[in-house]
Amino acid sequence: MELSEIRTKIDAVDDQLLDLFLQRMELSEEVAAYKNEHNLPILNKAREREILAKVTEKSGEKERYAYHLFSTLFELARSRQAELINAPTRVQSQVEASLAAGGPVFPQTGLVACQGVEGANSQVACDRILPRGNIVYVKTFEAVVSAVESGLCKFGVLPIENSSNGSVRAVYTLLQEHNLSVVRSTRLCIRHELLAKPGVKMSDITEIYSHEQALGQCSKFLNGLNGVRVIPCDNTAMAAKMVAESGNRHAAAISSHPCAALYGLECISDAIQDSDNNYTRFFCIAKDPVIYAGANRISLIIACDNKPGALYEILSKLAALNINMTKLESCPVSGRNFEFIFFLELEASVQDPSVLPMLRELERSCASFNFLGSYTEV
């Protein structure tokens, strides 16, 4: 048989498949109406398992492909049912309230809490997110959260992850423990320099101060030094300020180029980060959930049941709707063996008719579900 003849037959089968698929989806809509009327859950795992067992038994050596085909059909049917079933969920109320509170333009002014001192990378992120904002400097990430939670500041800016050194787990923990909303994000290209007092040489240095994330981002440079103590501190700009204000000519700081001019220091060695592709992302948080126009990212913290296939069931919901997941990271639950929470970031808009039903279904199916916010990255 010629290839053209085979393709003609495939086209005919595809037409039949499409007709049958549309019939199946219409029947799923009838199922949704029944479940809606009788307050039944969308997921019926026992029935799905029964159908899959029948399918694999009938499919012979192609059972693996048939299994995945029908698994995808189930997910698409559940996604459609989620759009039609109107059982209220917490995430739906949160998203609707956030959209109502938002506006067409993100604010350019306001009090914003920032960990560190003048010259910190967080300060640069603040200026990018709120160009005319009034920065309130605090000592710790916890203090940033407290300033926003108490109403002292309208916004807070926190580093969330670095391309070389991974996530800032302490910040994710704070977001999990406190009822705050992510309303904006930005990313900065980070360049680290070794700064010291004027006239100090590399051979004079016996102590280097910086934030632990910056130290991790410069590990290759630091590992090449002998007889030098590496001392973590709260912030790269604070490290530069401390070296500048001390009388110690054997101390240096890993900090940024602007901090050299700001605190009267000189660069001994520049671009000492492990990778030139070194970016840090920052979240802008607010006390009240707000979604501004153009928001196209969603951040979640979820936990699923500790059983085989639990995470796959969650990810398949995204795949069925062609939603791009830009982050998936697991973190062990303290005090529980082999149980994890997951940090997810999605490229999606809650204005998309299929996204809110998907979030509702995730909330129903996850052991825990925390909607951090929907926002734009600048």
Secondary structure, 3 states (H helix, E strand, C coil): CCHHHHHHHHHHHHHHHHHHHHHHHHHHHHHHHHHHHHCCCCCCHHHHHHHHHHHHHHCHHHHHHHHHHHHHHHHHHHHHHHHHCCCCCHHHHHHHHHHHHCCCCCCCCCEEEEECCCCCHHHHHHHHHCCCCEEEEECCHHHHHHHHHCCCCCEEEEEEEECCCEECHHHHHHHHHCCCEEEEEEEEECCCEEEECCCCCHHHCCEEEEEHHHHHHCHHHHHCCCCCEEEEECCHHHHHHHHHHCCCCCEEEEECHHHHHHHCCEEEECCCCCCCCCEEEEEEEECCCCCCCCCCEEEEEEECCCCCCHHHHHHHHHHHCCCEEEEEEEEECCCCCCCEEEEEEEECCCCCCCHHHHHHHHHHHCCEEEEEEEEEEC
